[in-house]
Amino acid sequence: MVSPIRATTVEADFQTRRKSKIIENIAVYPIDKAVNRQRFDVARWRSDLAKAAETALENDSNVPYRPKGPFRVLVKMRDGEMAARKIARRWKLDCRQDEILLNTGDMHELLIQLIRICYLTPPVEKMLPLSLAAYNLWGRFGLAWMRGQIRHVD
């Protein structure tokens, strides 16, 4: 009999292999989640992951994954129904229990919507262009000041 933990890992590995067949030429790196956290070798995992990424980048047959829209995406909120309703109301999106429904025309629009619900609020989104320009200017002033300090030392 297979232990439940191992069965989950086998299922995850099966899902990874299945996805690699659905998306042609995609490079996958399965993660064995059955290993106990205390015995998990982080250094080896990072090294293997880096090698897999390098191999994937060197493969010229890989093209960027750009699925065609439109997309209908259900985002399940782990914090429950209240969090889903709050975010859906904030962004004027449809909500059903603990899921937020996103209808988008293309991948770019989907990613923008995901960024909004994960990281932004409407006021913060409106302030972003001005804030980014201000921080850019502040950084330039800081660099100019530092160059001036270096010249005075020389």
Secondary structure as GFF3:
##gff-version 3
##sequence-region A 1 154
A	DSSP	alpha_helix	4	22	.	.	.	ID=ss1
A	DSSP	three_ten_helix	37	39	.	.	.	ID=ss2
A	DSSP	alpha_helix	42	58	.	.	.	ID=ss3
A	DSSP	beta_strand	71	76	.	.	.	ID=ss4
A	DSSP	alpha_helix	81	91	.	.	.	ID=ss5
A	DSSP	beta_strand	94	96	.	.	.	ID=ss6
A	DSSP	beta_strand	99	104	.	.	.	ID=ss7
A	DSSP	alpha_helix	107	119	.	.	.	ID=ss8
A	DSSP	alpha_helix	122	153	.	.	.	ID=ss9
###
